[in-house]
């Protein structure tokens, strides 16, 4: 069982931003020396060499992207650069290291990396965040190299001590063996001598055929401690003398507090403070129930501000108007515009709504602000941004903020944002001691960073059953421009056109445009699947319209455009085979109209094909009865984790296409809880099948793709069942109801 120490209490973990072991630049340059604490191995970016040094009282200041500590007592600590939010990062990162180190999984202890944007930045994302399906993709080569380098140094130390050739030694389960003499030695006993060995700049990595751990069906390493409650999430934090708080921010975007009558709230037992700020009110109590009851007893009058008249209809109209503009060219191949004339022209537009993340763990942050320091306990996908915003709100320097990072009970992009941390610190400045700020579900859904509205316009020229020209114009917000400004170049948001600029198909004439359209009244952010949500949805639904109107089979139409993409073709063929594409879907009791739809995805470095079966009742209710997904994610690190990610992503995507809709009226969100912002319920759960294509390619991402690909597959199945293509999600049941006789 993986040992993950408690980030609050007395076990061994070092919280992000706290007193992590520090290594000096001088030590790194001079080489390694032996001290009692053993071997530390730092992992650099691909262009750098892997370096080793030791921990000592005079060794401080060095920073690494990730490092491995092998102690004399045989414990091995992996400082993990990613955060765990249910996606299996604890397991996958441990497997990468343990595989090359030849170490049993139960010998590894994890600690989060300290806050360090420069040296712990994700190699793909650059900054220190976990998201975009980049944990395995980014850290796979580096953590494997770390394990292989450590193993080589341990073998070298043993060979030197025994006076034998390194090639005569083997390693297994944390032990170096010399079979001819029958000698063996544990890694811990070698740690000090290994630290003296030269650090190899190049080390061989295992062939997949020699893997002992990666690719095997190993249960998630953290599941037992989740079941028994040992692992802690941000909302579980308990500190001596801690107060509890909950809050209400202006229900209209940009509104302010006008007046608060707190007379009744002060009478609630356990209420200790009522904090009124310019845009929010918080109640602090001895426990969460007191804070919640006190908040409910407040009479708050709001100044609704300039957005009080904003409506959803207005926002859709503005988006549609923006999509009529010519965009900035993001990709041009051939001359698609010139081809768009004569017969065989197709045009359609597709729209996706605002969506909330609605993670099971609502937003929360515990903060303790002092005159010269700030300490926060939170689960965040962006520890550097979290530290920076806490410092700003506390009026301190970032180095005066200590961040303790925790497991996250569902992130989906929401915890890339740091607004919850900012509010907690603002509240904590008025509280003597630590205060845990927990949002109610209503606050969580109505004060979001929503998935933006998107509108995709597409044009195609079809000649003799083949698409000869393709024009895609994506219109929506540029989240990258706000979140990572250097990534927004020449008017193009790379996320906004992801899934459009590199479709899997052989389009010899391709034009992709981007129109940036912001809705400043409504805060927006990354949502699981990010840009491909809209782009893949539009591409795959548009292809089904072309197939329907030309009498082509949807799978055959796609397959005919994949001659240059064998990986995409392989997953399409596998999904079609396993789903029984050519047979009729079963007609369950839910409805006599049945349909089967397909969709293909090439994004996040992975390839997925999805086939969905639906049944539609006379009243228009849609039931998804079966989902079959074929996946080529490259080298598979953790099969069980991969399958779980596809399943979880499928459920997330089904929630969106069947129910997901955040609407604005009077400048405020209309939805408030799971009764009107629906997620998939257990009685709606379809049978899910996941099939893998074995591959030796570099690993791709899998956190988002399942969410993305299932949405157009279901929409296309509805189209097949009814002949009605719905161009705005979620599915509008009223348009599918049978007309009464």
N, C-alpha and C positions, 0 to 999 in steps of 0.2 A: 504494500500500500504506500502510495506517495505521501511523504510527510510535508505538510504545508503549515508552518508555524503560525500561531495567532499574531496578527499584526498589532494588537493592542497590548496583550498581556505579557506574561513573563517568559514565553518561549523565545525561540531564537530569531524570529524574523526581524529584518530591518525595514521599517516603513519607507516608502518613497519620500525622499527629501530629508530623512532623519540621518542618524549617524552611520551611514554605510561605510564599509571599509574603503579607504582612499589610497591610491597608489600614485607615486610620484612620477613625473615625466623623467626625472633624472634616473630613477630606478629602471624605468623601461628602456632607456637608452644604454645604460651600463650593463644590462643583463640581469640575471637572477642570482639571488643569494639565499642561503638556507637559514630559516628560522623555524621556531617551533610550530608556527601556524601552517606550514606546508606550502603547497603550490597554488598560485593564482594564475589563471590563464585568461588573458583578455582577448576579445574578438573584435577585430577592426573591420572597416568597410572592405569590400573586395579588393580595392586598389592598395590596401595596406597589408603589411605582414602581421601575422598573429604573434603576439608578444607574451612573455611571461615575466613575472616579478614576484616578490614576496611581500607579505604584510609585516610591518615592523613599526615601532613607535616613531621612527624618523621618516617613514614612507607615507607621504600624504599628497593629495592634490591631483593624482592621475585619474583620468576618467576613461571608461571603456563603453563600448556598445553593449557588450554582454561579457560575463566572465564566469569562470568555473573555479571553485575553491575545493581542493582536495586536502582534507585535514588528516593529521596523524591518527585520529581515532577512527578512520575509515569512512567518515561522513563526507559526502560530496554535495556541495551547495551550488545550485544553478541560479544565478541572478537573471531572472526572466525579464526580457525587455517588453513583452506584451502583457496585457491584462486579461484576466479570465472573466468572461461575461456570459458563460454558458456555451461558448463555441468550441470548447475543448482545448484551449491554448495550453493549459497545464499539462495535458497528456501529450499533445503533439510536440511541444518544445522539449519535454523530457525524453521522449522517444528518439528525437534527432540526436541529442547529446549521448544518451545511454547506448545507442546503437554503435556509434563509433568508438566510444570509450570502453565497450565490452563490460558493462556494468549492470547489475540487477536494478530494476526500477525502484525497489523498496529502499535502496541506499541513497536516494536523491532527496534533498530538501530544497524547496523553492523559496526564493525571496524576490520581491519585486525590485526592479531597478530603481535607483534614486532618480529624482527629477534631474534630467540633464538633456536638454533639447539637442545639443550638438552631438554627444557621443552615444546616446541611446535612441537617436532618431531612426525610425524604420527605414531600411535601405531603399524601399520603394517610395514611401510617403515623405521621406526626408525628416519631417518633424516627428516628435515623440508622441505618436498616437497609435491606437489599435482600432482598425476599421478598414473598410474597403476590401475585405478578404485578402489581406496582405501578410498575415502573421506567418503562415507556412511559406508562402512565396518569398517573403523577405528574409526570414531567418534560417531557412533550410540549409543553404550552403554554409553559412557562417557558424551555426551551432554544430553542424557535422564536422567542420574543420576544427572547431574548438575541441571536440571530443577526440578526433583523430590525432591532433597535435599533442594533447595531454597524454594519450595512450603511447605515442611514440617516445615521449620524454620519460615516461615510467619504464618502458621497455629498455631504453638506453641506460637508465640508472641501474636497473637490475643486471643488465649485461655487463656493465662496468664493475659492479660489485662482485659478480661471479667469475669475471674474466672469460666470458663466452661471447660469441657473436650474437648481435641482436636478432639476426634471422633465425637463430635456433630457439627463440622463445615464442611463446604464444600467450594470449590473454583470454580470460574467461571469468565472468562474474566477479570483477574487481580484484582479480589475482593474476600475477605473472607466473607462468610455469616454464621450467626447463625440464622437459620430459626425459632426455637422456640421463640426467643425474637424479631425477625425482624431486628436485627442489622447487619450492614455490614461495611466493611472498605476496602479502596483501598490498594493495595500493597505498593504504595509509602509512605503512611502514616505509614505503619508498618515497613518500611525499617530499621530505626534506632534501634527499639526494637528487630527486627528479628536478627540483627547483634549480639545481646547479648545472643541469645539462644545457647545452646549446639549444636554442629554440629553432626547430626546423622551419624553413620558409615554405617548403612544399611537402605535403604529406599525402600519401595515397588514401583515397576514400574507398569504402567497401563497394563491391558490386552488389546490385540488388539481389543477385542470386545467393549472396552470403549473409543477407540480413537475418538476424535472429529475432528482432523485435518489430521493426517497421514493416508494415504490410500485414502484420498478424492481427487476428481478431482479439485484441486485448481490451478488456473493459476499461472505461474511463477511470483514471487513477484517483479522481476526487469524488467519485460517486458515493463511496461508503461514508466519508466524512460529511457529505451533504445530507445523507439520510439520518445520520446520528446527531446532526446539528453542530458538529465540531467546527466546520468552516463558517466563517462569519462574512456577512454582507454589510454594506454600509449602514443599513437600517438597524443592524443588530448591535451597534456600538453602545456600550454602557460604561460610563466613567464616574468616578466618585464625585458627588456633589452636582451631578448634571441636571439641568432643567430641560424641559421639553417645550417645543413651540410649533405652532402651525400658523399659516398666514393666508391672507386674501389680498391678491393684487387687483388692480383695476380691471373690471370685466371687459372694458373696451380697450383696444390697443392704443397706448399713448395717453390714457386717462390718468387722473390724479385724485387724491383724497380731498374731498371738500369739507366734510365734517364727520366726527365720530362721537356717538353717544355711548359711553362705556359703563354707564351706571349699573345695568343689569349684569354685564360681564364680570364686574368686580365682586358680585355676590356669589359667583360660582365657586364652590369649594375647590381649593387647590390652585386657583388662578393667582399668579404672583405679579405679573407685569402685563401692561398693554402698551405696545410700541407702535406709534403712528409715524410713518415716514411719508415722503411726498407721494409715492405711488403704491404703497401697500400698508397693511396693518397686520401686526403679529400679536398673538397672545402667548405668553410664556406661563407654564404651569409646572406643578410637581410631577405630572405625568401627561401622557398624550390625551387621555380622555378629558382631563381638566382643560387643557389648551383648546381642544376641539369644542367642548361645550361652551367655553368662554367666547370663542370666535363666533359660534352660532348666536350667542346672546348680544353681540354687538349690533348697533344700528349705524350702518355706514352710508353716508351720502357721497356719491362719486361725481366728480366733474368729468364727464365723458369725453371731452376734448373734440378735436377736429375730425375724428374717425367715426363719430356717432351715427352718421348716415350711410356708412359703407354697407353694401349688400353683396350677396354672392352673385346675383345677376349682373351687377355692375362689374365685378371682377372678371367674370366670364367674357363679358362684352369687350372689356379692355384687352384681354388676352387675344381674343379673336381678331380684334383690330390690329394688334401688333403683329400677328402672324401673317397679315397681308403684305407686310413690308418685305423688301428684299433684304436678306441677311448677309452676314459676313461669311465668306467661303471658308469652310473648315476642311473640305476635301474635294478635289476635282480630279477625275480620271476621264480621259476622252472628252467628249462634248455632248453631255446629256441634254443641255438646253436645245441644241440644234436638232436633236432627234425627236423632240416633242411636237410632232405635227403629223397630220394625216390620220388614218385609221389606227385602231388599236391603242388609243390613249385611255388611261385610267387616272382618276384623282380621288383622294379621300383625305379626311382629317380625323384625328383621334385626340381625345382629351382625357387627362387624368386629374383627379381632384386633389385638394389638400388632404393629407392624412396625418394622424397623430401616431406616435410610437406605442403608447399605452403599454409600456413594460410592466411586468407583474410587480416588480419592486418600484413603488412610486418614488419620485424625486425626494432626496434627502441629503442632508449634510450636517455634520456636527462640527461646531467651531468654538474655539476659545481664543478670544482676542485680549491681549495684554498691551501695556504701553509700548513695549519694545519687541513684541513677538506675536505671532499668530500660529495656531495649530489647528489643522482641519483633518477630519476623518470622513472619507467619502469614497465611493466607487466611481472612478472616472476613466473614460477612454483617452483623455488628454491631460496627463499629469502636469506637463509644463504650463499649459494654458490655465489649468486650475490654480497652480501656484501663483502665476502672474496676476490673475484676477483677484485672488485673495489678498495679495500684497497691495494692489491698487485700492481695494475697498477698505483695507485696514490702515491705509496711509503708511505702509512700510515698504522696505526693500524686499525683493523676492527671496533673498537669502535669510530673511527673518521669518519666513513662513515654512513650517514643517508640515508636510503632506503625508498622511497615512492612507495608502490606497488599499481598497478592499475588493473582494469579489463583487461582481455586478449582477443583479437579478434581472438581466435583460437590458441591453444597450440599444442596439439597432440604429445607432447614430445619435440618439438623444443625448447620451452622455459624452459625446464630443463637444457639446455645448456646456458652458460654465455659468449660465445665468443662475442656476440654483445655488451654486457656490457663492456667487456674488451676493445674492439675497441673504444667505445664511450669515455671511460675515457682516453685512450691514446690520442685521438683527443682533448678532453677537456683540457688536460694539456697545450695545446698551445693556448687556447682561453681565453680571459679576460671576464669572465662572463659565464652564462649558455649557453649551446649549445645543440640543439636537433639534434641528428644524426638519419637520416631515410635512410634505405636501399631502393634502387630501387627494383622492382620485379625481374629484371635480377640478381642483386646481391643476393637477397634473395634465389633464386633457385640455383644459381651457387656457393654459399659459404655456403652450408648446413652442417648439421650433418646427413647424409643420413641413411635411414634404410639399414642395411648391406645386402650384398649378402648372401643367404642361399642355401644350398643343403642338401636335406634329402634323404638318401637311406633307403629303406625298403625291408624286406623279410618276407614272411609269409608261413606257412604250412597249407593247407586246407585239411581236412579229412571229407568225408561225408557231405560236405556243411558247415562245421564249421571250424573256424580258431582255430587251436590247438597250434600254436606258432607264435610269433610276434617279429621281430627284427627291431629296428629303430636306425639309426645312423644320428645324426644331426651335420652338419658342418657349422660353421660360427663364427662371432666375439663374443667376451666376453665383452659386454658393461658393465656389472656389475663390471668386474675386473678394469675397468677404473673409473667408476662413484662411486661405493661403494666398494672399495677394500676388506673390511672385509667379504663381501658377496660372494666373489669368494674363494671357499674352495676345496682343493683336486683336483684342475684342472677342477672343474665343475662350469659353470655359470648357476645358477638356472633359469634365464630368458631364456637362450638359449634352455633349455630342457623342459620349461613349455608347457604343452599341450601334451607332449610325455611321461613323467614319470608317469602320472596319467590319462590315457585315461579312458573314461567312461565304456569301454567294459570289459567283463569277460575273459581276457587273462590269462590262467593258466600258460603259459610259455611266459615270457616277458623279453626282453633284450633291454635296451636303452643305447646308447653310445653317447659321445660328443667328437667331434674333434674341438679344438679351431683353427680357421684360421682367421687371421687378414689381412686386406688389408691396410697397413700403408700409402699407397699413397692417400687413400680416407678417410676423416673423417666420422665416423659413430656414430649413437646415437639411442635413443629410438624413436620408431614410433608407432602410435596408434595401439594397438594390440600386440606389442612387440613380445616376443618369440612364443606365440601361432599362430601368423600369418603363420609362415612356418610349424610348427609342426602339427597344426590342418589341414592346407591345405593338407599336405602330407598324413596324416592318412586318411582323408575323401576321397581324390581322389583315394588312393590305395584301400580302401574298395570298391569303385565303380568299379575299374578295376577287382577286385576279383569277384564281383557280376556279372559283364558283361561277364566275361570269364567262369563262372560256371553256368550261366543261372539263377541266383538268383535275386529276387526282391531286390533293394537296401535298401528299408525300412525294409523288412522282415529280410534281412541278419543282419542289425544292431539290430533290435528288439530282435533277437534270442541270442544276446550277452549282454543283459542288465538285466539279471535276478537278479543281485545283485545291480542294480542301478535304483530304482523306479522313482527317480526324472528325470533322463535322459530319461527313457522310457516314462514318462508322457508327456514331451515336444515333443518327437518324434511323439507320437500318436496324440497329439493335432495339430501339424503342418501338419501332413499327412491328418488328417480329414478336417481341414479348407482349405487346398489347393486342396482337391479333388484328392488325390494322384492316385487313381485307374482310374480316368477319363483321357481322352486325353487333353493335353493343347490346347487352342484355336490357330488357325492359322491366325494371323493378316496379314495385307497387306505387312508387311516388308519382309516376306519370308515364303516359304511353308514348310521349315524344322523346326519343333518345337521339343523342348525337355524340360523335367522337371528333375531337380536335387535336391538332398537332402544333408544336412550336419548337423552334431551334434557337439556341443561344451560343454565341461565341463572344465571351467577355470574361474579365477577371483572370485571364490566362487559362480558362477551362472551356469545355464544350459540353453542352447538355441538350438533349432532345426530350420532349415531354409529350405524352399522349394522355388526354383526359377524356373520360366518359361522363356524360351528364344525362339526367332525366328531368323533364320539365312537366310540371303539373298544369292542369287546365287554367288555374288561377295565375300562372306565370312564375310560380316558385321554382327555383333552380336547385337541383340536388346533384352534387358531384359524387359519383359512385365509385370511380376508380381513377387513380393517377399512376402512370408508369413513366419512370424517368431513367434514361440512360446517360451515364456520366463518364467523360474522359477528363480527369483532373491531373493527368500526368502520373508521376510516381505517387503511390498511395502510402501515406505515413501511418494513418490510423483508420482502418476500414470501418470500425464501429462508429468512430467519430464522424467520418465522411457520410455514412448512412444517416446518422442522427441529424447532421446539418441539412441534408437534402430533405428529410422529413420535416424538420422544423421550419425550413424555408418554404416548403410547400404549404404548410398550415398558415404561415404568415401571409403568403401570396393569396391563398384562398380567402382569407379574411378580407383582404383588400378588394378582390374582384367581386365578391358576393355582397360585402357589407360596407366597406371602407368609404367614408365620406364625412369630411369636416366642412361645414357650411357656416357662412358669416351673415349675420343680419344685425343691423344697428351697431356695426363695428365690433361685435362680439361673437364668439363661437357658440353655436347652438347646442352642441353635444356636450355631455357632462360626465357620463359614466358608461359602464358596459351595457346598460339597457338601451342606449341610443347610439353608442359607438361600439358596434358589435364586433367581437372576434369570434372565430369559428368555435362552435360548441360541440360537445362530445357526440351528440346525436347527428351532427352534420359531417362527421369525419369519414372520409372515403377510405377505401383500401388503397394503400400506397406501396408500390413496388419500386425498388431501386436496383439498377443493374450497372456494373462497372466495366469499363473497357480497360484492360491491363495495358499499361504504357510505361515506357522508360523516359518519357519527356520530363522536363523540370516541372515540379508541382505547381498547379494553379490554385486559385482561390475557390472556396465553396460556401462561404457564409452567406453570400448574396444570391448566387445563381438560381437556387431552387425557388426563391421568392419571385424572381423575375420571370422565369420561363413558364411557370404554371399559369400565370394570369392570361397570356394570349392563348394558351392551349385550351383553357376553359371557355374563353370568349369564342374561340373558333368552334368548339363543340356545340355551344348554344346556336351559333350561326348554322352549323350543319343540321341541327335538330329543327330549326324554325324558319330558316331562310332570312332571318332578321339579323343584320350585323349591327350591333350596338357600338356606337363610336365614342360614347362617353361612359366612363366607369364611375361607380359600380354598376353592375347589371340592373337595369330598370325592369322590374318584373311586370309593370303595367303594360309595357310594350310587347310582352310575350304572352299575355293572357289571351285565351281563345275568345273570340267574339261570341256572345250568347246567340243561340239560334233564334 
